[in-house]
Amino acid sequence: MAASEKIRNVGPRSAAWLRQVGVRNIDDLRELGAIEVFARVVKAGFKPSLNLLYAMAGAEDDCHWTALSDDRKAVLIQAAEDIQGAAKARRKALAMGRDPRTVPEVCAPDLSEGQGSEEE
């Protein structure tokens, strides 16, 4: 897929969200990774569903999101829950008059050990 082409599995509204967090093409997505991009979309104040994370992971792997393995989906579900939980905690801290920056950031899981990869 050429870098200038539309990101596979991603519709127009999601593509607009991605552009707003600096992801304009598949190369940008692959450089950051689907989980990091999802975290940036959430941190920007959007409320994406798990479907966006699946779509981006599928685009990373150059497949339809429904072709993702169950192991990869499990990693993505956990990451989405962690990211959305941290965002909720930051919103709650802000509502209570606390500094939301004191809420720990969520780190993307290390997939270098083959976790969620197709090689398992």
Buried (B, 14 or more C-beta within 10 A) or exposed (E): EEEEEEBBBBEEEBBEBBEEBEBBBBBBBBEBBBBBBBBBBBBEEBEBEBEBBBBBBBBBBEBEBEEBEEBBBEBBEEBBEBBBEBBEBBEEBEEEEEEBEEBEEBEBBEEEEEEBBEEE
